[in-house]
């Protein structure tokens, strides 16, 4: 389980972080730490009924780590001259937005600065959409609901002026990818990112399919009424290019290494768009990644987390890949992506300021 260099992972802290699973916060966890030394760990059970042990290669809902793939596809198309990052939604997808919206660029969508309000969904991430989990929402319906609300209003609002994290921009980016390529988002993601990176166990649900295919852990969600429900089967069509990917920790580690080394997005574009924040006060997100500053004021970590009912995921690394982290936690409260188990894992790997 452990291979350690002099400045490698803290195996004791990592083992402690996973101790006691399953508990009230999570039923299982998978962790991969790399860089200077490696550590692999798993804990918990694949389901509460049988109590069988966790699977190293379990597949899971990767949530918003999907946005990293979507961003990479858009930036590849930009490198090929097929998308202008300063081009507008109005130019690429005429008729999608109403006249109430000013020009929204592709870069605004990538950096969560578009001014679009949230679209339709099948319920919040905290699992309260449980009763609607087998319903379907198309990207067009999601975006239409956002457009009907109009842009955010108020002082300092408008495209490029305020960063608000959300899914809607990446839903529009999925539509943009399809319009520019004449192909499905899923196929473009596969041929441009998944296959070249060797992510052979990563996939997309195939529209409204609510199942996880292949080896996986059951996911459970604690609802507000106190019920702990099985959230494994869930139609995530409302998240689409913003959050419906299914993956494994090994595949996400491959994504992390290939991306940071410039094998997916050309290096100059990668540095300018994915490792540079927009010049907006308080911004922490670039094109698909989030920047974290260590407690020492020196360590900089770039990553992306994601959550769906029953599943919490994260990928993170220093820019030079001297330390990398990928985890999947079967958290019972998905509305808190940084559940207690996730916090323990992160603090065992990076010196970041996180809630204890």
C-alpha positions as CSV (number, residue, x, y, z in Angstrom):
1,X,0.0,0.0,0.0
2,X,2.8,2.4,0.7
3,X,5.9,3.5,-1.2
4,X,7.6,6.4,0.4
5,X,10.4,8.8,-0.4
6,X,12.1,11.1,2.2
7,X,9.6,13.8,1.4
8,X,6.8,11.5,0.4
9,X,3.3,11.2,1.7
10,X,2.5,11.0,5.4
11,X,1.3,7.4,5.6
12,X,0.4,7.6,9.2
13,X,-1.9,10.6,8.7
14,X,-3.4,9.0,5.6
15,X,-4.2,5.7,7.4
16,X,-5.7,7.7,10.2
17,X,-7.8,9.7,7.8
18,X,-9.5,6.5,6.5
19,X,-9.8,4.8,9.9
20,X,-13.2,3.7,11.1
21,X,-15.1,3.5,7.8
22,X,-17.9,3.0,7.3
23,X,-19.2,5.7,9.7
24,X,-21.9,8.3,9.7
25,X,-20.0,10.5,7.2
26,X,-19.0,8.0,4.6
27,X,-19.3,4.3,3.7
28,X,-16.1,3.9,1.7
29,X,-13.1,5.8,0.4
30,X,-10.4,5.3,-2.2
31,X,-7.2,7.4,-2.2
32,X,-4.2,7.7,-4.5
33,X,-1.3,10.0,-3.6
34,X,1.6,10.5,-5.9
35,X,4.5,12.8,-6.8
36,X,7.6,12.3,-4.5
37,X,6.6,8.9,-3.3
38,X,3.2,7.2,-3.6
39,X,0.5,6.0,-1.3
40,X,-2.6,3.9,-2.2
41,X,-5.4,3.3,0.3
42,X,-9.0,2.1,0.5
43,X,-11.4,1.7,3.4
44,X,-15.0,0.9,4.1
45,X,-17.5,-1.3,2.3
46,X,-18.8,-1.6,-1.2
47,X,-22.4,-1.8,0.1
48,X,-24.0,-1.7,3.5
49,X,-26.1,-4.8,3.0
50,X,-23.3,-7.3,2.4
51,X,-20.6,-5.5,4.2
52,X,-18.0,-6.6,1.6
53,X,-14.8,-4.6,1.5
54,X,-14.1,-1.6,-0.8
55,X,-12.9,-2.2,-4.3
56,X,-9.6,-0.6,-5.5
57,X,-10.9,-0.2,-9.0
58,X,-14.5,0.9,-8.2
59,X,-16.2,3.3,-10.6
60,X,-18.0,6.3,-9.3
61,X,-19.8,9.5,-10.2
62,X,-17.1,12.0,-10.6
63,X,-19.3,15.0,-10.4
64,X,-17.8,18.4,-11.4
65,X,-14.4,17.0,-12.2
66,X,-16.2,16.6,-15.5
67,X,-15.6,20.3,-16.0
68,X,-11.8,19.7,-16.3
69,X,-12.5,17.5,-19.3
70,X,-15.0,19.9,-20.9
71,X,-12.6,22.8,-20.4
72,X,-9.8,20.7,-22.0
73,X,-11.9,19.9,-25.1
74,X,-12.8,23.6,-25.6
75,X,-9.2,24.7,-25.3
76,X,-8.1,22.0,-27.8
77,X,-10.7,23.4,-30.2
78,X,-9.3,26.9,-29.5
79,X,-5.8,25.7,-30.2
80,X,-7.0,24.4,-33.6
81,X,-8.6,27.7,-34.4
82,X,-12.1,26.3,-34.4
83,X,-13.2,28.3,-31.3
84,X,-12.2,31.9,-30.4
85,X,-12.2,32.3,-26.6
86,X,-13.1,35.9,-27.1
87,X,-16.0,34.9,-29.5
88,X,-19.5,35.1,-28.0
89,X,-22.3,32.7,-27.3
90,X,-24.5,34.9,-29.5
91,X,-22.1,34.3,-32.4
92,X,-21.7,30.5,-31.9
93,X,-25.2,29.7,-30.7
94,X,-27.5,32.3,-32.3
95,X,-30.9,32.4,-30.7
96,X,-29.8,30.6,-27.5
97,X,-29.8,33.8,-25.4
98,X,-32.5,36.5,-25.3
99,X,-31.9,40.2,-26.0
100,X,-31.6,40.7,-22.3
101,X,-28.1,39.4,-22.3
102,X,-25.0,41.4,-23.3
103,X,-22.1,39.6,-25.1
104,X,-21.0,36.5,-23.2
105,X,-17.6,35.1,-24.4
106,X,-16.4,31.5,-24.4
107,X,-13.8,32.6,-21.8
108,X,-16.6,33.9,-19.6
109,X,-18.2,30.5,-19.6
110,X,-15.0,28.8,-18.8
111,X,-14.2,31.0,-15.9
112,X,-17.6,31.2,-14.3
113,X,-18.0,34.8,-15.1
114,X,-20.8,34.7,-17.6
115,X,-23.5,36.3,-15.5
116,X,-25.9,33.4,-16.4
117,X,-28.2,32.3,-13.6
118,X,-28.6,28.6,-12.7
119,X,-30.7,26.6,-15.0
120,X,-33.2,23.8,-14.4
121,X,-32.2,20.8,-12.4
122,X,-33.6,17.6,-10.9
123,X,-32.9,18.6,-7.4
124,X,-30.0,20.0,-5.4
125,X,-26.8,18.0,-4.8
126,X,-27.8,17.3,-1.2
127,X,-30.0,14.5,-2.4
128,X,-33.4,16.2,-2.1
129,X,-34.1,15.4,-5.7
130,X,-34.3,11.8,-4.7
131,X,-37.9,11.4,-5.7
132,X,-37.1,12.7,-9.2
133,X,-33.9,10.7,-9.7
134,X,-35.2,8.8,-12.7
135,X,-36.5,11.9,-14.6
136,X,-34.6,13.4,-17.5
137,X,-33.7,17.0,-18.4
138,X,-32.1,17.9,-21.7
139,X,-29.3,20.5,-21.9
140,X,-31.8,22.7,-23.9
141,X,-34.3,22.6,-21.1
142,X,-31.6,23.4,-18.5
143,X,-30.4,26.4,-20.5
144,X,-33.9,27.7,-21.4
145,X,-34.7,27.9,-17.7
146,X,-31.6,30.0,-17.1
147,X,-32.3,32.3,-20.0
148,X,-35.9,32.8,-18.8
149,X,-34.5,34.2,-15.5
150,X,-32.4,36.8,-17.4
151,X,-28.9,37.8,-16.3
152,X,-27.9,38.5,-12.8
153,X,-28.7,42.1,-11.9
154,X,-27.2,44.5,-9.5
155,X,-24.0,46.6,-8.9
156,X,-20.9,45.1,-10.4
157,X,-22.8,42.5,-12.3
158,X,-22.3,41.6,-15.9
159,X,-20.1,39.2,-17.9
160,X,-16.5,39.2,-16.8
161,X,-17.2,41.3,-13.6
162,X,-18.0,38.7,-11.0
163,X,-17.1,35.0,-10.5
164,X,-19.9,32.7,-9.5
165,X,-19.3,29.0,-9.5
166,X,-22.0,26.9,-11.1
167,X,-23.0,24.3,-13.8
168,X,-24.8,26.5,-16.3
169,X,-21.7,27.8,-18.2
170,X,-20.4,24.3,-18.8
171,X,-23.8,23.1,-20.0
172,X,-23.5,25.9,-22.7
173,X,-19.9,24.8,-23.4
174,X,-21.2,21.3,-24.1
175,X,-23.7,22.7,-26.6
176,X,-20.9,24.8,-28.1
177,X,-18.6,21.7,-28.6
178,X,-21.5,19.9,-30.3
179,X,-22.2,22.9,-32.6
180,X,-18.6,23.5,-33.6
181,X,-17.7,19.8,-34.2
182,X,-21.0,18.5,-35.5
183,X,-20.5,15.6,-33.0
184,X,-21.7,14.6,-29.6
185,X,-20.0,16.0,-26.5
186,X,-19.4,12.5,-25.2
187,X,-17.6,11.3,-28.3
188,X,-15.5,14.5,-28.5
189,X,-14.5,14.1,-24.8
190,X,-13.6,10.4,-25.5
191,X,-11.5,11.0,-28.6
192,X,-9.8,14.1,-27.4
193,X,-9.2,13.4,-23.7
194,X,-10.2,9.9,-22.4
195,X,-8.6,7.7,-25.1
196,X,-5.4,9.6,-25.6
197,X,-4.9,9.7,-21.8
198,X,-5.6,6.0,-21.3
199,X,-8.8,6.6,-19.3
200,X,-10.2,3.3,-20.4
201,X,-12.6,2.9,-17.4
202,X,-14.1,6.4,-17.7
203,X,-17.4,7.0,-19.5
204,X,-20.6,9.0,-19.6
205,X,-24.0,7.7,-18.7
206,X,-25.5,7.6,-22.2
207,X,-28.3,10.1,-21.7
208,X,-30.8,9.1,-19.1
209,X,-29.2,5.8,-18.0
210,X,-29.2,6.0,-14.2
211,X,-26.9,3.0,-13.6
212,X,-23.2,2.6,-12.8
213,X,-21.9,-0.1,-15.0
214,X,-18.9,-2.3,-14.0
215,X,-17.5,-2.7,-10.5
216,X,-18.7,0.1,-8.1
217,X,-19.6,1.0,-4.6
218,X,-23.2,1.7,-3.6
219,X,-23.7,5.4,-2.8
220,X,-25.9,6.5,0.1
221,X,-27.4,9.9,0.9
222,X,-28.8,11.2,4.2
223,X,-31.9,13.2,3.5
224,X,-33.2,16.0,5.7
225,X,-35.9,13.8,7.1
226,X,-33.3,11.5,8.5
227,X,-33.6,8.7,6.0
228,X,-30.4,7.2,4.6
229,X,-31.3,6.2,1.0
230,X,-29.5,4.3,-1.7
231,X,-28.5,6.9,-4.3
232,X,-26.5,4.7,-6.6
233,X,-29.1,4.7,-9.5
234,X,-29.6,8.3,-10.4
235,X,-30.2,10.0,-13.7
236,X,-27.7,12.9,-13.9
237,X,-28.8,14.3,-17.3
238,X,-29.3,17.7,-15.8
239,X,-25.5,17.9,-15.1
240,X,-24.3,16.6,-18.5
241,X,-21.0,18.4,-19.6
242,X,-20.9,20.0,-16.2
243,X,-20.9,16.9,-14.0
244,X,-22.1,13.5,-15.4
245,X,-18.7,11.7,-15.9
246,X,-18.2,8.2,-14.4
247,X,-14.5,7.3,-13.6
248,X,-12.0,5.6,-11.3
249,X,-9.2,7.0,-9.1
250,X,-6.6,5.5,-11.4
251,X,-8.1,7.2,-14.5
252,X,-8.4,10.5,-12.8
253,X,-4.8,10.3,-11.8
254,X,-3.9,9.7,-15.4
255,X,-5.9,12.8,-16.4
256,X,-4.2,14.9,-13.8
257,X,-0.7,13.9,-15.0
258,X,-1.5,14.3,-18.7
259,X,-3.1,17.6,-18.2
260,X,-0.5,19.2,-16.0
261,X,2.3,18.0,-18.4
262,X,0.7,19.7,-21.4
263,X,-0.3,16.4,-23.2
264,X,-3.9,17.4,-23.5
265,X,-3.9,21.2,-23.9
266,X,-0.9,22.9,-25.5
267,X,1.4,24.3,-22.9
268,X,1.1,28.0,-23.6
269,X,-2.7,27.8,-23.7
270,X,-2.7,25.6,-20.6
271,X,-0.7,28.1,-18.6
272,X,-2.7,31.1,-19.8
273,X,-6.1,29.7,-19.3
274,X,-6.1,26.8,-16.8
275,X,-3.3,28.1,-14.5
276,X,-4.2,31.8,-14.5
277,X,-7.1,33.3,-12.7
278,X,-9.3,36.0,-14.2
279,X,-8.5,39.5,-13.0
280,X,-11.6,39.7,-10.8
281,X,-11.5,40.3,-7.0
282,X,-11.9,37.1,-5.1
283,X,-11.6,34.8,-8.1
284,X,-10.3,31.3,-7.3
285,X,-11.3,29.5,-10.5
286,X,-9.6,29.4,-13.8
287,X,-10.8,27.5,-16.9
288,X,-11.9,24.3,-15.2
289,X,-9.6,24.3,-12.1
290,X,-9.6,26.0,-8.7
291,X,-6.5,27.4,-7.0
292,X,-5.8,26.9,-3.3
293,X,-3.0,28.6,-1.3
294,X,-1.4,26.7,1.5
295,X,-1.3,27.7,5.2
296,X,2.4,28.5,4.6
297,X,1.5,31.1,2.0
298,X,3.8,29.4,-0.5
299,X,2.2,26.1,-1.5
300,X,-0.1,26.5,-4.4
301,X,-2.4,23.6,-5.3
302,X,-4.6,23.4,-8.4
303,X,-7.6,21.0,-8.5
304,X,-11.2,20.3,-8.9
305,X,-13.8,18.7,-6.6
306,X,-17.2,17.2,-7.5
307,X,-20.2,15.8,-5.7
308,X,-23.3,13.8,-6.5
309,X,-25.6,12.1,-4.0
310,X,-23.5,9.3,-2.5
311,X,-20.2,10.3,-4.1
312,X,-17.6,13.0,-3.5
313,X,-14.5,13.2,-5.6
314,X,-11.4,15.4,-6.0
315,X,-8.3,15.7,-8.1
316,X,-5.5,18.1,-7.0
317,X,-1.8,18.7,-7.5
318,X,1.0,21.2,-7.2
319,X,1.9,22.7,-10.6
320,X,5.1,20.6,-10.9
321,X,3.3,17.4,-9.8
322,X,5.6,17.0,-6.8
323,X,2.5,16.1,-4.9
324,X,-0.8,14.7,-6.4
325,X,-4.0,13.6,-4.9
326,X,-7.1,11.8,-6.2
327,X,-9.9,10.5,-4.0
328,X,-13.4,9.1,-4.1
329,X,-15.4,9.2,-0.9
330,X,-18.8,7.6,-0.6
331,X,-20.0,10.5,1.4
332,X,-23.5,10.4,3.0
333,X,-24.0,14.2,2.7
334,X,-23.0,15.2,-0.8
335,X,-24.0,18.8,-0.4
336,X,-20.8,19.3,1.5
337,X,-18.2,18.3,-1.0
338,X,-15.6,18.7,1.8
339,X,-17.2,16.2,4.2
340,X,-15.1,15.2,7.3
341,X,-13.5,12.3,5.6
342,X,-12.5,14.4,2.6
343,X,-11.1,17.1,4.9
344,X,-8.9,14.5,6.7
345,X,-7.6,13.1,3.5
346,X,-6.7,16.6,2.0
347,X,-5.1,17.8,5.2
348,X,-2.9,14.6,5.3
349,X,-1.6,15.5,1.8
350,X,-1.5,19.3,1.5
351,X,-1.0,22.1,4.0
352,X,-4.3,23.8,3.1
353,X,-6.6,25.8,5.3
354,X,-9.8,23.7,5.6
355,X,-12.5,23.3,8.1
356,X,-11.6,20.6,10.7
